[in-house]
């Protein structure tokens, strides 16, 4: 639970919880965890979690979820979701299994509108996008641990697009309507296309407009209505991707320049200046501190696991 940054409590009666967990991390920093255990409670919030969203699929057993004014008896045709760093409570029964997914904000890329609506909720997976998403997650839960990080790339992209589409629809029903809602939905679809073009150092607003079938002026107006510019959005997304890759163990052997060039920067010096201006640290400083924190977390997890094994021996 420490590795997932979840506020683990224990069995409702205070007894130690035995279980099994398989965790896999994608190239964009998404965490996928299949957790099997006895009765347990996950309650509260973990401020060490980075900004982003999480979602949960019940694979086996029974569960109840609550947050704010929401109380849900979870079934296996439902996806529960929420924003990180917000209070919530999950109670699971004996012999349960869940799939937990944490999606960092960097992977979402600003494609979700009105994020305050996503503190906690649930949606059905009985039809449409919800059904496709649940089907994909169930297959992933069965295969987790046997899929290589590169092979997870199409899964993470599909997951983000389906989840964004579903949550955008929820937010639209609550707060966006008419022409404003239509523009927001159109911008969301354009941003989906732009994610596949970030690698191109020669990407201009004209080339992007041709790719999505609109005029450059219309594209500029769409971003302006959202309080951004095309060039500003493009630069931020490239920096976000580099930010994630620099502290990913999967890219630890790559040079900083290789990471920058992969995401569309054509000059190492320009990239370093832009990175420091945006994040307040150089790419090298960010990489060093990020990898050090991961090593620290691994050491703490191993220490806790050792303490648990010793306490288990004492009980036998």
Secondary structure, DSSP 8 states (H G I E B T S, - for coil): -TTTT--EEE-TTS----EEEEEEE-TT--EEEEEEESSEEEEE--TTS-SEEEEEEEEES-EEEEETTEEEEE-TTEEEEEETTS-EEEEE-TTEEEEEEEEEHHHHTT-SS-GGGGSEEEEE-SSHHHHHHHHHHHHHHHHTTSS-HHHHHHHHHHHHHHHHHHHHHHHHHHH--HHHHHHHHHHHHHHHHHHTTTT-TT--HHHHHHHHTS-HHHHHHHHHHTT--HHHHHHHHHHHHHHHHHT-GGGTTS-HHHHHHHTT---HHHHHHHHHHHHSS-HHHHHHHHHHHHHHHHHHHHHHHHHHHHHHHHH-
